[in-house]
Amino acid sequence: MNRNEPPIAQIAATLNSERRRSGLSIAEVARQAKIAKSTLSQLENGVGNPSIETLWSICIVLGIPVSRLLESPKQETKVIRHGEGVTVASKRNNYHATLLAACPPNVSRDIYWIEVEPGEPHYSEPHNQGVIEHVVIATGKARLGLVSESYELNEGDYISYPGDLPHLFEALQEGTRAMLISEYR
């Protein structure tokens, strides 16, 4: 499947702007996000291919949704064909998140199309405080939820859980696909 690369120029411009708005230095954001200062500096200079984990870590420190780095909300009507959206891969490369709808101002949700293959579970660190994740399994089978309380879901099943606690997603069948909605409260 042909995947669009993360929009590094958009990430760089927004990241720099949001970091400056927060009043934090590159060193301080990197320290709090637990990433190398050089990694953050490269991203702000439009260099690199960040993982979704790196972006989430930075956004938690800045108090913004990841979607703000990936897309500026401008369009009224949008169609994203399967395989054409802005996709960010996990460090382990068996988990891909494609942003379908960014959270516009005064609205508190982002929508992602998730593609996961069997292998090691994808563990997510806690996101911003108050985040609730809603997931519907479109195809396949998966184990997901909180690290302390996960469930096996089949095609068509739905789960919601606090995204501000450690959580996981593990594909139990090849071709597992899901719709994930991150709700910001």
N, C-alpha and C positions, 0 to 999 in steps of 0.2 A: 504494500500500500504506500502511495506517495504521501508523505507528510510535509506540511509546511513547517518551516523552522520557526522558532520563537522570534518575534519581531524585535531584534536586538536594539535597533535604533529607537523604537518606542520605549523599550525597557530602560535604555540608558537615559533618555530625556526625562521620563517620568520618575525614575529612581532618583536622579540627581535633584529634581525639583521637590519631590516629597521629602528627601533627606534634609535638604536645606530648610524647608518649611518646618520640619520637626526641630530644627536647631541642633541636630546631632552631627558630630564629625564622622567621617568615613571610619575612623578607628573605633569609635564608640558603637556605631551600628554593627560593624563587623564583630566586635567583641560580644555584644548582646545576642546577635544572630548565630554566634559560634561558627563563624566562617573566617577564612583568611582575609586580612585587610586587602591584600593584592587581588583577591577574587572580586570583592566589592568595587575596588578601583577600576578593574578591567570592565566590569559590567557597566559602570557609569561612563566609561569611555567607549562603549559600544563594541566591546570585544568579548568573545566567549559564547558558550552555549549552556546556559544555566539549567540545572535540574529543577523540577517542581519543588523538591525539598528545600533547595537554596532560596528560591523565590518566596516560599511560605515563611521561612525563617526570617528573611529580611522584612517581609510585610507585617509579621507579628510585631517586630520592633517598631516599625513605622505606624502601626495601627491602621493599615489599609488593606483592602481585599487584593488578592493576587491579580484579579482581573484588571485592576487599575493600571498595572504594569504592561498588560498584554494588549489592551484595546482602549481607545478613547471612545466613549459612548457618543455617537453622532447620528447614526442612521435611525430612521423610523421603521423601515421595512428591511428585513435581512433574511436571506436564505443561505444556509450553509449546507452544501452537499456533503454526503459521507466522504471522509478522507480529505476534505478541503479546509477545515478549520485550523486555527492556530493551536498547535499541539506542543506540549512540553512533556518530555520523558522523565521517568524516574532515574535515579542513579543506577538501578539494577536493570533497566531497559526492558522489563516485562510488564510495565505499567505506564500507560500513556493517558494524559488528561487533555482533552480538547475543549477549549472555552467555546461555548455556544452563545451565551448571553452574559455580558458584563453587567454588574450592578450599577445602574445609573444613579446620579445624585438623588437623595431622598428615598431610595428604594434599597432594600437590604437583602439581596440574594444574588448568587452567581449560579449558572447552570453549566455543567460539564458532561461530556460524553466520555466514559471511561472504558478503556480496552485493556484487559489483563489476561495474561497467559499463566498456566500452572507453573509452579516453581516456588521459590521462597516467598512468604507473605510480604506484602507491602505494608510496612509499619509507618504510621504518620504521627509525628509529634503533635502536641496540642496546638490548635490554631488560636486565633484571637478569642478572648473571653466572650462567652455567650453564643458562640457559633454552634448551630445545630446542623448536622448533615442528614439529608434525606436521600435514600438510594432505592432505585427500582431496578431489578435485574431484568435486562431485555432478552439476553440469550445466555445459555450456559448455567453454571452453578458456582456459588462462591460461599466462603466463610468470611463474615465481616461483622463489624461493630466495635465495641470497646475492647481493648486488649484484655481487660478483666472479665468481659462478658460478650463473647461473640456467638453468632448464629449461622447456621447453614441455610442459605436461601437458594431457591430454584427460580427458573424463568417466571417472571410476573410477580414475584414476591417483593415486598417493600419493607424497609427498615429505616428508623431514624434514631440518632444517638447524639450525645454531646460531642461536638467536634473540638471542644476545648479540653478534652481528655485524650490520652494516647489511644489510638484506634488502628485497625488493620483491615486489609482487604486481601484475600487469598483466593485466586481462581482455582476451582476444583475440576474444571473442564476446559479444554481448549476452546478458544473463541468466545470467552466470557466477555460480555458487554453490559454496561449499566449506565443509567442516567443518574448523576449526582447533582443535588441542589444544596449549595452551602447557604444557609440562612444566617444573616448577621443581625444580632439583637442588640 
